[in-house]
Amino acid sequence: MKNVKSFQTNYVLIDHENVQPKNLSLLSEDHFKIYLFIGAKQTCVNFGLVDAMHKFGPKRSEYIQVTQTRANALDFHITYYLGLLVAKNSSSYFHIISKDKGFDPLIEHLTAGGINAYRRESIADIPVINVNSDAKIDEKFEPILKNLKGRRQSKPRKEKTLKNSIKKTFNPELTETEVTAVFDKLRGLKYIKVEKDRVSYALPK
């Protein structure tokens, strides 16, 4: 990737019952599309959030108002819309913004199938926001890729172990944000595949 235009579309599905972000402006780039899910009992939405959604326009943002007050109604709406988006745009990136860990089994199922799906507790946790430039991520990525290719049969076989290895490749160690960005790039390029925390490799020669 050389510039912002080369980014895959990032779909951001916000659980407004669970998280009320005040930094929606972080999603100002065109490769973000935002879906804001509002609970049936939520009668007020922060003006700053409304203003940001208005600036994004209808092509990049959408409100989904849940009308039912039954248990997990909003969660099921998010799951439904996520399924629709994945079916149409499977090579894109999908971020559920919620502190609700109930989404995690769904995320694990999608990632096992090669889908770039994640649950984030904050918009700021989306790696592509935090990495200042493609050059910065590339300077971290290339040495890590070289290291993995040189390890032959001793490559980390679990997600946690691989992330820890990525973190310790540099001194000072990488931040958690940088680790996630490198890990996501490895998976986005299909150099790794993760199934139930187990990692398999298809590194370039």
KOLLUM-444580 format. One line per field, with one value per atom (N, C-alpha, C): atom name; x, y, z. Coordinates in steps of 0.02 Angstrom, whole numbers, plus 50000, padded with zeros to 5 digits. Layout:
BEGIN
name: CA;...
X: X;...
Y: Y;...
Z: Z;...
This chain:
BEGIN
name: N;CA;C;N;CA;C;N;CA;C;N;CA;C;N;CA;C;N;CA;C;N;CA;C;N;CA;C;N;CA;C;N;CA;C;N;CA;C;N;CA;C;N;CA;C;N;CA;C;N;CA;C;N;CA;C;N;CA;C;N;CA;C;N;CA;C;N;CA;C;N;CA;C;N;CA;C;N;CA;C;N;CA;C;N;CA;C;N;CA;C;N;CA;C;N;CA;C;N;CA;C;N;CA;C;N;CA;C;N;CA;C;N;CA;C;N;CA;C;N;CA;C;N;CA;C;N;CA;C;N;CA;C;N;CA;C;N;CA;C;N;CA;C;N;CA;C;N;CA;C;N;CA;C;N;CA;C;N;CA;C;N;CA;C;N;CA;C;N;CA;C;N;CA;C;N;CA;C;N;CA;C;N;CA;C;N;CA;C;N;CA;C;N;CA;C;N;CA;C;N;CA;C;N;CA;C;N;CA;C;N;CA;C;N;CA;C;N;CA;C;N;CA;C;N;CA;C;N;CA;C;N;CA;C;N;CA;C;N;CA;C;N;CA;C;N;CA;C;N;CA;C;N;CA;C;N;CA;C;N;CA;C;N;CA;C;N;CA;C;N;CA;C;N;CA;C;N;CA;C;N;CA;C;N;CA;C;N;CA;C;N;CA;C;N;CA;C;N;CA;C;N;CA;C;N;CA;C;N;CA;C;N;CA;C;N;CA;C;N;CA;C;N;CA;C;N;CA;C;N;CA;C;N;CA;C;N;CA;C;N;CA;C;N;CA;C;N;CA;C;N;CA;C;N;CA;C;N;CA;C;N;CA;C;N;CA;C;N;CA;C;N;CA;C;N;CA;C;N;CA;C;N;CA;C;N;CA;C;N;CA;C;N;CA;C;N;CA;C;N;CA;C;N;CA;C;N;CA;C;N;CA;C;N;CA;C;N;CA;C;N;CA;C;N;CA;C;N;CA;C;N;CA;C;N;CA;C;N;CA;C;N;CA;C;N;CA;C;N;CA;C;N;CA;C;N;CA;C;N;CA;C;N;CA;C;N;CA;C;N;CA;C;N;CA;C;N;CA;C;N;CA;C;N;CA;C;N;CA;C;N;CA;C;N;CA;C;N;CA;C;N;CA;C;N;CA;C;N;CA;C;N;CA;C;N;CA;C;N;CA;C;N;CA;C;N;CA;C;N;CA;C;N;CA;C;N;CA;C;N;CA;C;N;CA;C;N;CA;C;N;CA;C;N;CA;C;N;CA;C;N;CA;C;N;CA;C;N;CA;C;N;CA;C;N;CA;C;N;CA;C;N;CA;C;N;CA;C;N;CA;C;N;CA;C;N;CA;C;N;CA;C;N;CA;C;N;CA;C;N;CA;C;N;CA;C;N;CA;C;N;CA;C;N;CA;C;N;CA;C;N;CA;C;N;CA;C;N;CA;C;N;CA;C;N;CA;C;N;CA;C;N;CA;C;N;CA;C;N;CA;C;N;CA;C;N;CA;C;N;CA;C;N;CA;C;N;CA;C;N;CA;C;N;CA;C;N;CA;C;N;CA;C;N;CA;C;N;CA;C;N;CA;C;N;CA;C;N;CA;C;N;CA;C;N;CA;C
X: 50042;50000;50043;50025;50065;50028;49962;49925;49857;49819;49754;49707;49711;49666;49673;49730;49742;49713;49687;49658;49594;49586;49522;49469;49406;49352;49349;49343;49335;49263;49224;49156;49157;49129;49130;49058;49041;48974;48975;48943;48949;48888;48901;48850;48839;48792;48784;48755;48722;48699;48758;48813;48871;48928;48936;48991;48962;48976;48955;49017;49044;49108;49103;49155;49160;49213;49241;49296;49282;49219;49200;49238;49266;49305;49367;49388;49444;49429;49365;49345;49332;49366;49351;49374;49422;49446;49392;49396;49344;49338;49391;49388;49350;49322;49280;49206;49166;49093;49064;49020;48999;48925;48910;48841;48832;48787;48775;48709;48714;48656;48631;48569;48542;48486;48489;48440;48372;48321;48251;48239;48275;48264;48310;48352;48398;48364;48342;48306;48351;48413;48459;48525;48552;48617;48659;48722;48766;48770;48767;48767;48830;48888;48950;48949;48916;48910;48864;48809;48762;48795;48832;48866;48917;48955;49005;48971;48917;48881;48853;48829;48803;48858;48918;48974;48996;48990;49009;48961;48898;48848;48819;48764;48728;48765;48814;48852;48903;48921;48972;48946;48885;48860;48786;48764;48693;48674;48615;48586;48542;48546;48499;48466;48403;48365;48329;48346;48313;48247;48194;48128;48105;48136;48117;48160;48130;48167;48186;48176;48191;48266;48285;48355;48395;48452;48500;48473;48419;48390;48441;48477;48525;48583;48605;48660;48641;48579;48557;48554;48536;48536;48607;48655;48724;48747;48731;48750;48721;48657;48624;48657;48669;48700;48772;48807;48875;48874;48827;48822;48808;48764;48750;48813;48850;48910;48964;48974;49024;49006;48942;48921;48935;48932;48942;49014;49052;49119;49168;49177;49213;49287;49316;49387;49399;49345;49351;49367;49370;49383;49320;49305;49243;49258;49235;49249;49184;49170;49115;49143;49116;49140;49092;49115;49074;49119;49099;49133;49101;49050;49013;49052;49079;49118;49074;49008;48964;48972;49002;49015;49076;49118;49181;49175;49127;49121;49106;49065;49051;49115;49152;49215;49263;49269;49314;49292;49227;49201;49218;49210;49224;49299;49341;49413;49439;49408;49427;49412;49363;49347;49384;49433;49473;49445;49394;49364;49400;49414;49449;49398;49377;49326;49355;49336;49364;49311;49320;49282;49331;49316;49357;49316;49349;49314;49311;49350;49351;49369;49344;49362;49438;49468;49541;49582;49551;49587;49594;49561;49568;49638;49680;49751;49765;49725;49740;49733;49697;49693;49757;49785;49842;49909;49915;49978;49980;50029;50032;50038;50073;50082;50098;50089;50107;50182;50222;50294;50312;50278;50293;50277;50219;50201;50247;50266;50310;50378;50404;50470;50469;50410;50403;50389;50349;50324;50378;50420;50469;50518;50548;50593;50558;50496;50458;50444;50425;50413;50477;50533;50597;50614;50601;50614;50573;50509;50465;50486;50505;50526;50590;50632;50695;50687;50630;50620;50597;50584;50566;50513;50531;50482;50470;50508;50501;50456;50416;50370;50319;50297;50245;50181;50151;50092;50027;50031;49972;49970;49910;49902;49938;49928;49959;50034;50062;50135;50162;50126;50148;50148;50096;50092;50148;50163;50217;50285;50293;50354;50361;50306;50306;50326;50297;50310;50384;50417;50486;50538;50515;50563;50607;50581;50617;50633;50684;50702;50707;50661;50609;50554;50519;50467;50411;50376;50320;50262;50223;50163;50110;50058;50004;49970;49964;49934;49975;50041;50086;50084;50082;50079;50015;49959;49896;49897;49927;49931;49971;50028;50071;50035;50004;49967;49910;49873;49817;49841;49900;49926;49947;49978;49997;49935;49881;49820;49785;49785;49754;49787;49853;49889;49886;49851;49843;49909;49957;50020;50010;49959;49941;49866;49847;49776;49767;49715;49704;49639;49643;49584;49587;49539;49536;49603;49633;49696;49757;49747;49803;49821;49887;49911;49945;49925;49960;49988;50039;50076;50075;50074;50083;50125;50186;50230;50258;50270;50299;50372;50395;50465;50512
Y: 49940;50000;50062;50110;50170;50231;50230;50288;50266;50314;50299;50266;50285;50258;50182;50154;50083;50042;50074;50038;50003;49942;49908;49947;49939;49971;49941;49985;49965;49981;49930;49939;49941;49994;50004;50002;49951;49942;49959;50013;50039;50020;49987;49968;50028;50072;50134;50122;50066;50049;50037;50012;49990;50041;50075;50124;50187;50244;50308;50348;50336;50366;50441;50475;50548;50568;50517;50530;50503;50510;50483;50517;50575;50610;50570;50522;50480;50438;50432;50392;50435;50492;50541;50518;50471;50450;50411;50413;50384;50308;50274;50201;50175;50220;50199;50208;50158;50163;50145;50188;50184;50167;50119;50101;50110;50155;50171;50139;50089;50052;50083;50106;50142;50101;50092;50051;50083;50042;50066;50117;50112;50156;50218;50222;50279;50336;50385;50441;50500;50498;50554;50528;50563;50548;50611;50605;50662;50703;50769;50813;50804;50796;50788;50726;50673;50611;50622;50655;50670;50714;50764;50811;50773;50728;50689;50644;50611;50568;50609;50669;50713;50732;50746;50764;50706;50645;50587;50578;50595;50590;50519;50512;50449;50393;50408;50356;50322;50356;50328;50315;50333;50324;50308;50271;50252;50241;50265;50250;50189;50144;50089;50093;50112;50119;50053;50023;49961;49979;49946;49964;49918;49860;49812;49819;49808;49815;49747;49694;49628;49618;49568;49555;49543;49576;49567;49587;49626;49646;49684;49731;49770;49726;49679;49634;49593;49569;49530;49573;49636;49681;49690;49700;49706;49643;49585;49522;49514;49533;49529;49573;49637;49683;49662;49637;49613;49557;49511;49456;49480;49530;49558;49589;49626;49660;49609;49558;49507;49470;49455;49419;49459;49525;49567;49590;49593;49624;49584;49521;49476;49494;49531;49549;49613;49645;49707;49692;49745;49738;49759;49722;49733;49741;49795;49811;49822;49780;49792;49832;49891;49932;49920;49880;49861;49830;49838;49805;49738;49720;49658;49599;49556;49499;49444;49453;49405;49399;49451;49449;49404;49388;49355;49287;49244;49180;49191;49241;49257;49280;49323;49348;49291;49245;49187;49144;49135;49096;49128;49194;49230;49229;49240;49241;49172;49120;49052;49039;49076;49071;49120;49155;49201;49271;49287;49354;49399;49460;49509;49543;49509;49534;49541;49594;49610;49641;49633;49672;49720;49784;49836;49870;49887;49922;49997;50021;50092;50102;50155;50172;50180;50208;50222;50158;50099;50036;50007;50038;50015;50031;49981;49993;50043;50042;50087;50160;50175;50243;50263;50217;50233;50234;50196;50195;50258;50300;50366;50364;50313;50310;50239;50224;50158;50145;50198;50190;50166;50192;50172;50099;50076;50006;49961;49982;49941;49932;49984;49977;49929;49919;49868;49800;49800;49738;49696;49728;49691;49651;49681;49641;49583;49593;49540;49483;49501;49450;49410;49445;49412;49365;49388;49346;49282;49289;49230;49181;49207;49164;49126;49156;49124;49073;49070;49026;48956;48946;48881;48845;48789;48750;48777;48827;48853;48915;48925;48983;48975;49030;49027;48996;48952;48915;48939;48984;49011;49087;49115;49187;49227;49209;49246;49244;49185;49178;49218;49218;49257;49331;49355;49426;49445;49401;49415;49417;49372;49372;49436;49458;49521;49579;49580;49633;49639;49581;49580;49582;49590;49593;49654;49708;49772;49792;49833;49862;49937;49977;49956;49914;49877;49833;49874;49842;49874;49886;49936;49947;49896;49889;49843;49862;49927;49951;49930;49937;49918;49843;49805;49732;49712;49742;49726;49744;49802;49824;49775;49752;49705;49638;49615;49551;49554;49609;49616;49619;49649;49651;49582;49543;49475;49435;49444;49407;49435;49501;49532;49511;49501;49478;49403;49370;49297;49260;49293;49260;49214;49229;49185;49172;49117;49100;49079;49105;49090;49051;48993;48953;48930;48956;48939;48948;49006;49026;48991;48945;48911;48948;48958;48997;48950;48957;48922;48976;48958;49007;48991;49045;49041;49100;49102;49160;49160;49220;49224;49201;49176;49153;49211
Z: 50000;50000;50000;49959;49953;49977;49979;50001;50026;50052;50081;50031;49968;49918;49911;49931;49923;49980;50033;50089;50068;50093;50086;50126;50106;50144;50214;50264;50334;50355;50370;50394;50470;50498;50570;50596;50636;50662;50737;50756;50824;50866;50921;50970;51017;50999;51036;51106;51117;51185;51231;51202;51241;51241;51184;51176;51144;51174;51145;51126;51066;51046;51039;51060;51053;51003;50969;50923;50854;50832;50766;50710;50723;50672;50651;50692;50674;50611;50594;50537;50475;50470;50417;50348;50344;50279;50241;50175;50133;50137;50161;50163;50224;50265;50321;50303;50319;50314;50383;50408;50478;50483;50527;50543;50618;50636;50706;50728;50774;50797;50863;50863;50921;50952;51018;51053;51055;51067;51067;51122;51177;51234;51232;51181;51176;51138;51175;51146;51129;51153;51141;51114;51064;51036;51040;51062;51070;51005;51012;50953;50912;50945;50909;50865;50890;50851;50791;50802;50747;50695;50717;50671;50628;50660;50622;50571;50591;50544;50485;50499;50447;50397;50422;50378;50334;50360;50320;50261;50271;50218;50213;50176;50173;50138;50098;50063;50109;50164;50208;50279;50294;50362;50361;50411;50415;50487;50506;50572;50566;50615;50619;50688;50689;50751;50765;50823;50844;50877;50858;50884;50941;50947;50998;51061;51119;51182;51211;51174;51199;51208;51249;51264;51200;51195;51141;51072;51071;51007;50964;50995;50957;50932;50974;50955;50894;50892;50834;50771;50778;50721;50693;50738;50717;50681;50709;50678;50609;50601;50536;50485;50502;50455;50439;50489;50476;50425;50433;50385;50314;50307;50241;50210;50251;50226;50206;50247;50233;50168;50159;50099;50035;50039;49981;49972;50027;50025;50069;50054;50100;50108;50062;50067;50107;50130;50168;50241;50282;50354;50392;50445;50482;50556;50585;50655;50693;50742;50788;50847;50858;50914;50973;51021;51078;51131;51194;51249;51266;51228;51239;51210;51253;51230;51200;51204;51174;51098;51067;50995;50978;51027;51013;50978;50997;50961;50886;50871;50801;50765;50798;50769;50756;50804;50796;50737;50730;50673;50607;50602;50540;50524;50574;50561;50542;50569;50550;50476;50449;50378;50334;50363;50324;50318;50357;50356;50405;50384;50427;50472;50525;50571;50641;50676;50741;50786;50850;50899;50932;50931;50963;51017;51072;51126;51114;51066;51050;50977;50947;50879;50873;50924;50923;50920;50933;50932;50861;50812;50743;50720;50703;50689;50634;50580;50524;50543;50597;50623;50658;50695;50738;50703;50648;50611;50568;50579;50548;50472;50446;50374;50354;50289;50264;50271;50264;50270;50340;50390;50459;50471;50447;50457;50417;50357;50315;50346;50379;50409;50468;50498;50550;50519;50466;50437;50403;50363;50324;50367;50419;50461;50496;50516;50549;50500;50439;50388;50374;50369;50357;50415;50476;50535;50533;50517;50515;50461;50403;50348;50367;50407;50426;50482;50514;50572;50552;50489;50462;50506;50537;50575;50645;50666;50734;50738;50686;50687;50743;50773;50824;50796;50834;50809;50842;50890;50921;50912;50907;50896;50950;51013;51067;51063;51046;51041;50983;50927;50869;50885;50916;50933;50982;51029;51076;51039;50990;50950;50909;50879;50841;50887;50947;50995;51013;51019;51044;50988;50926;50870;50873;50901;50904;50976;50983;51048;51039;51069;51116;51082;51123;51097;51064;51017;50984;51033;51019;51059;51039;51080;51064;50998;50986;50924;50863;50868;50813;50803;50857;50851;50814;50833;50801;50727;50711;50641;50599;50625;50589;50581;50635;50635;50584;50584;50538;50465;50454;50386;50363;50407;50390;50369;50407;50393;50331;50324;50266;50200;50201;50142;50134;50181;50181;50190;50225;50242;50303;50342;50398;50396;50427;50436;50509;50541;50612;50619;50650;50664;50737;50776;50847;50882;50870;50902;50872;50826;50793;50729;50718;50661;50611;50547;50493;50445;50407;50368;50293;50254;50181;50160;50188;50177;50107;50079;50012;50013;49956;49953;49940
